[in-house]
């Protein structure tokens, strides 16, 4: 029997007890209402730094309720247990078109939470972004190419860091489109102004995705970026829910520690 991956929790057992505000409307576009959830400690001592969880891309019917997937509920609880606020949100599908509107959804979710910072008890000046899979182009690339002052750190799990190797079959991936939506582009600018980054790489991932990931790692090290690379040599795409082993759990723990360390400064 096939496993419904949308219900899978992280292989590092998530805690419970977070205070959760669900289904807050952050953007309305014609008939589509986009919502988000905010996970916080049930007894915060001060405004919490906040981490936005950016899911990957898929057809609309697959990702319409991505914020409710087990993996993002898990990470919301994990972050709240460490004194951070976790925000999961639904965004539209790019439907294999240029990700302009999806990127606008990501920015709208961030802007909404920051604008409601006092009510939501979060610190709008200490923000992290955690992207998954194809969330790299629309969820992180624009922020790295023009870093806002509130972005303190970012992480990516089995993420698309460079689109050059993946451009076959996508009509919008012209040279300009690849440049615009690749995280790697931020490393080619004259001045590199990136926050601390963490990259988790799965050894059994798609070969073309790994090719782009390796290119990003090489260039980041050449440019002296503060980059932490965590490898799971036998991990699959989605190892944090699919590979129940010590390496997966260690990567999750170290990533949570990464956010605590950089957002607590």
C-alpha positions as CSV (number, residue, x, y, z in Angstrom):
1,X,0.0,0.0,0.0
2,X,1.4,3.4,-0.9
3,X,2.1,5.7,2.0
4,X,0.4,9.1,2.0
5,X,3.5,11.3,2.4
6,X,1.4,14.3,3.4
7,X,0.8,12.7,6.8
8,X,4.4,11.7,7.5
9,X,5.9,13.5,10.5
10,X,9.6,14.1,10.8
11,X,11.7,11.1,11.8
12,X,12.9,13.1,14.8
13,X,9.8,12.7,16.9
14,X,8.2,16.2,17.1
15,X,7.3,17.5,20.6
16,X,3.8,18.7,21.4
17,X,2.4,21.6,23.4
18,X,3.0,24.6,21.0
19,X,0.5,27.4,21.0
20,X,-0.8,27.4,17.4
21,X,-2.9,30.0,15.5
22,X,-4.2,28.4,12.4
23,X,-5.6,29.5,9.1
24,X,-4.7,33.2,9.3
25,X,-5.5,34.8,6.0
26,X,-2.4,36.5,4.6
27,X,-3.4,37.0,0.9
28,X,-6.5,36.8,-1.2
29,X,-6.2,36.7,-5.0
30,X,-9.6,36.4,-6.8
31,X,-11.1,33.1,-5.6
32,X,-7.9,31.8,-3.9
33,X,-7.5,32.5,-0.2
34,X,-4.0,31.8,1.2
35,X,-3.6,31.0,4.8
36,X,-0.8,30.4,7.3
37,X,-0.3,28.9,10.8
38,X,2.0,30.3,13.5
39,X,3.5,27.9,16.1
40,X,4.9,29.5,19.3
41,X,6.0,28.4,22.7
42,X,3.0,28.1,25.0
43,X,4.9,30.3,27.5
44,X,7.1,32.8,25.6
45,X,9.2,35.1,27.7
46,X,9.6,37.7,24.9
47,X,8.9,38.2,21.3
48,X,10.1,35.1,19.4
49,X,12.4,35.1,16.4
50,X,10.5,33.5,13.5
51,X,11.3,30.9,10.9
52,X,9.2,30.6,7.7
53,X,8.8,27.0,6.3
54,X,8.6,27.1,2.5
55,X,7.3,24.0,0.9
56,X,8.3,22.9,-2.6
57,X,6.3,23.1,-5.9
58,X,3.8,20.7,-7.3
59,X,0.4,20.8,-9.1
60,X,-2.2,22.9,-7.2
61,X,-4.2,19.9,-6.1
62,X,-1.1,18.5,-4.3
63,X,0.1,21.6,-2.5
64,X,-3.1,23.4,-1.8
65,X,-2.9,22.5,1.9
66,X,0.8,22.0,2.3
67,X,0.9,23.8,5.6
68,X,-1.2,21.0,7.1
69,X,1.3,18.2,6.1
70,X,2.8,16.2,8.9
71,X,6.3,17.5,8.1
72,X,5.4,21.1,8.5
73,X,3.3,20.5,11.6
74,X,6.3,18.7,13.0
75,X,8.7,21.5,12.3
76,X,6.3,24.0,13.7
77,X,6.3,22.1,17.0
78,X,10.1,21.6,16.9
79,X,10.7,25.3,16.4
80,X,8.3,26.3,19.1
81,X,9.9,23.9,21.6
82,X,13.2,25.8,21.0
83,X,11.7,29.2,21.7
84,X,11.3,30.2,18.0
85,X,8.1,30.8,16.1
86,X,7.5,28.6,13.1
87,X,5.3,29.7,10.3
88,X,3.9,27.3,7.7
89,X,1.8,28.5,4.9
90,X,0.0,27.6,1.7
91,X,1.2,29.1,-1.6
92,X,0.1,28.7,-5.2
93,X,1.7,26.3,-7.7
94,X,3.9,27.7,-10.4
95,X,2.3,25.1,-12.8
96,X,5.7,25.0,-14.6
97,X,5.4,28.7,-15.3
98,X,7.8,31.5,-14.2
99,X,7.5,31.5,-10.3
100,X,6.7,35.2,-10.1
101,X,3.4,34.9,-8.3
102,X,4.6,32.1,-6.0
103,X,7.5,34.3,-4.9
104,X,5.0,37.1,-4.3
105,X,3.0,34.6,-2.0
106,X,6.2,33.9,0.0
107,X,6.9,37.6,0.5
108,X,3.3,38.3,1.3
109,X,3.4,35.7,4.1
110,X,6.5,37.2,5.5
111,X,5.2,40.7,5.3
112,X,1.9,39.7,7.0
113,X,3.6,38.1,10.0
114,X,6.1,41.0,10.4
115,X,3.3,43.5,10.2
116,X,1.4,41.6,12.9
117,X,4.5,41.1,15.0
118,X,3.1,42.6,18.2
119,X,-0.1,40.6,18.1
120,X,1.6,37.4,17.1
121,X,4.4,38.0,19.7
122,X,7.3,37.6,17.2
123,X,10.4,39.7,16.5
124,X,10.2,41.1,13.0
125,X,13.9,41.9,12.9
126,X,15.0,38.3,13.5
127,X,13.7,36.1,10.7
128,X,15.0,32.9,9.2
129,X,13.8,31.0,6.1
130,X,13.8,27.2,5.7
131,X,13.1,26.0,2.2
132,X,12.4,22.5,1.0
133,X,12.9,21.0,-2.5
134,X,11.7,23.3,-5.3
135,X,11.0,26.0,-2.8
136,X,14.6,27.3,-3.5
137,X,13.8,29.4,-6.6
138,X,10.7,31.2,-5.4
139,X,11.3,31.0,-1.6
140,X,15.0,31.9,-1.2
141,X,16.6,33.1,-4.5
142,X,15.0,36.6,-4.4
143,X,16.0,37.0,-0.8
144,X,19.6,36.1,-1.4
145,X,20.0,38.3,-4.5
146,X,18.7,41.3,-2.6
147,X,19.0,40.5,1.1
148,X,16.5,42.3,3.4
149,X,18.0,43.5,6.7
150,X,15.6,41.2,8.7
151,X,16.9,38.0,7.1
152,X,19.3,36.6,9.7
153,X,19.8,33.1,8.3
154,X,18.4,30.5,5.9
155,X,18.5,26.7,5.4
156,X,17.5,24.4,2.6
157,X,16.7,20.7,2.6
158,X,17.1,18.7,-0.7
159,X,16.7,22.1,-2.4
160,X,17.0,23.5,-5.9
161,X,20.0,25.9,-5.6
162,X,20.8,26.2,-9.3
163,X,18.4,25.8,-12.2
164,X,20.9,25.4,-15.1
165,X,20.9,21.6,-15.0
166,X,17.1,21.5,-14.7
167,X,16.1,23.8,-17.6
168,X,15.2,21.1,-20.2
169,X,11.5,21.0,-20.9
170,X,10.6,24.3,-19.1
171,X,9.6,27.1,-21.5
172,X,10.1,29.9,-19.0
173,X,13.7,28.8,-18.2
174,X,15.5,31.1,-20.6
175,X,18.9,32.3,-19.7
176,X,17.3,35.3,-17.9
177,X,14.8,33.1,-16.1
178,X,17.6,30.7,-14.9
179,X,19.6,33.7,-13.7
180,X,16.6,35.3,-11.9
181,X,15.4,32.3,-10.1
182,X,18.6,30.5,-9.1
183,X,20.1,30.9,-5.6
184,X,23.5,30.6,-7.3
185,X,23.1,34.0,-8.9
186,X,23.6,35.7,-5.6
187,X,27.1,34.3,-5.5
188,X,27.9,35.9,-8.9
189,X,27.1,39.4,-7.8
190,X,30.0,41.8,-7.4
191,X,29.2,42.2,-3.7
192,X,28.0,39.1,-1.8
193,X,25.8,39.9,1.2
194,X,24.4,36.6,2.4
195,X,23.3,35.5,5.8
196,X,24.6,32.3,7.3
197,X,23.3,29.4,5.3
198,X,22.8,25.7,6.0
199,X,22.4,23.2,3.2
200,X,21.3,19.5,3.7
201,X,22.1,17.2,0.8
202,X,20.7,13.8,0.1
203,X,23.0,11.4,-1.6
204,X,20.3,9.5,-3.4
205,X,18.5,12.6,-4.7
206,X,17.9,13.4,-8.4
207,X,21.3,13.6,-10.1
208,X,20.5,16.9,-11.9
209,X,19.4,18.5,-8.6
210,X,22.6,17.3,-6.9
211,X,24.6,18.8,-9.8
212,X,23.2,22.2,-9.1
213,X,23.6,21.8,-5.3
214,X,27.3,20.9,-5.8
215,X,27.8,23.9,-8.0
216,X,26.3,26.2,-5.3
217,X,28.5,24.6,-2.6
218,X,31.7,25.1,-4.7
219,X,30.9,28.7,-5.5
220,X,29.8,29.6,-1.9
221,X,33.1,28.3,-0.6
222,X,35.1,30.2,-3.2
223,X,33.2,33.4,-2.2
224,X,33.8,32.8,1.5
225,X,30.1,32.5,2.5
226,X,29.2,31.2,6.0
227,X,27.9,27.9,4.7
228,X,27.2,24.7,6.7
229,X,26.8,21.6,4.6
230,X,25.1,18.5,6.1
231,X,25.3,15.4,4.0
232,X,23.1,12.3,4.2
233,X,25.1,10.0,1.8
234,X,22.3,7.4,1.6
235,X,19.4,9.8,2.1
236,X,16.4,10.1,-0.3
237,X,14.7,13.3,-1.4
238,X,12.6,14.0,1.7
239,X,14.9,12.0,4.0
240,X,13.6,13.9,7.0
241,X,10.3,12.0,6.7
242,X,11.4,8.9,4.6
243,X,14.7,7.7,6.1
244,X,14.2,6.8,9.7
245,X,17.8,6.7,10.8
246,X,20.4,8.4,13.0
247,X,21.8,10.5,10.2
248,X,18.4,12.0,9.4
249,X,17.7,12.8,13.0
250,X,21.1,14.3,13.5
251,X,20.6,16.6,10.5
252,X,17.3,17.8,11.8
253,X,18.7,18.5,15.3
254,X,21.7,20.4,13.9
255,X,19.4,22.5,11.7
256,X,17.2,23.4,14.6
257,X,20.3,24.4,16.5
258,X,21.5,26.4,13.5
259,X,18.3,28.6,13.7
260,X,18.5,29.0,17.5
261,X,22.1,30.0,17.3
262,X,21.7,32.6,14.5
263,X,18.4,34.0,15.5
264,X,19.3,34.4,19.2
265,X,22.1,36.9,18.5
